[in-house]
Amino acid sequence: MKRRSLEPMQSRAQAEEGLCRALLSMRTVAEMRALLRDLCTPAEVEAMVDRWSVVPYLLEGRPYREIHDLTAVSITTIGRVARSLNEGSGGYVAAAARAQQARPRARGGRVAA
């Protein structure tokens, strides 16, 4: 975290809440993609994509090496995501559950690939 020589007029908690509200206000994938590209550097977006791409495999209980082979995400990153899944605030699990519910369903009740 960067250090500042001046105290901001808005508290950290207020700024974080504002960011969360801005993220929640996006209504489409295209809007969210545009916001992420404006808000983050390409490397930051890539890091978030890497982290998110391993979540389903970790939830399935696949081994880290197999996840690495499937995603090309580093074992270190996979381990960090796994730690967050197990000891974090529950955000990954909640988002994964909602993303699963939002997926279009194929005929026969199976999830489309």
Backbone hydrogen bonds, N-H to C=O, Kabsch-Sander energy under -0.5 kcal/mol:
donor,donor_aa,acceptor,acceptor_aa,energy
15,A,11,S,-2.4
16,E,12,R,-2.6
17,E,13,A,-2.4
18,G,14,Q,-2.3
19,L,15,A,-2.1
20,C,16,E,-2.7
21,R,17,E,-2.5
22,A,18,G,-2.2
23,L,19,L,-2.6
24,L,20,C,-2.5
25,S,21,R,-1.4
26,M,22,A,-0.5
26,M,23,L,-1.1
32,M,28,T,-2.4
33,R,29,V,-3.0
34,A,30,A,-2.3
35,L,31,E,-2.4
36,L,32,M,-2.9
37,R,33,R,-2.5
38,D,34,A,-1.8
39,L,35,L,-2.9
40,C,36,L,-2.7
45,V,41,T,-2.3
46,E,42,P,-2.5
47,A,43,A,-2.3
48,M,44,E,-2.1
49,V,45,V,-2.7
50,D,46,E,-2.7
51,R,47,A,-2.4
52,W,48,M,-2.8
53,S,49,V,-2.5
54,V,50,D,-0.9
54,V,51,R,-0.8
55,V,51,R,-0.7
55,V,52,W,-0.8
58,L,54,V,-2.3
59,L,55,V,-2.6
60,E,56,P,-1.4
61,G,57,Y,-0.5
61,G,58,L,-1.0
62,R,57,Y,-2.3
67,I,63,P,-2.3
68,H,64,Y,-2.9
69,D,65,R,-2.4
70,L,66,E,-2.0
71,T,67,I,-2.4
72,A,68,H,-3.1
78,I,74,S,-2.4
79,G,75,I,-2.5
80,R,76,T,-2.1
81,V,77,T,-2.5
82,A,78,I,-2.6
83,R,79,G,-2.3
84,S,80,R,-2.2
85,L,81,V,-2.6
86,N,82,A,-2.1
87,E,83,R,-3.2
88,G,84,S,-2.0
94,A,90,G,-2.4
95,A,91,G,-2.7
96,A,92,Y,-2.8
97,A,93,V,-2.3
98,R,94,A,-2.3
99,A,95,A,-2.7
100,Q,96,A,-2.2
101,Q,97,A,-1.9
102,A,98,R,-2.0
103,R,99,A,-0.9
103,R,100,Q,-0.6
106,A,110,R,-2.9
109,G,106,A,-1.2
110,R,107,R,-0.6
112,A,104,P,-1.4
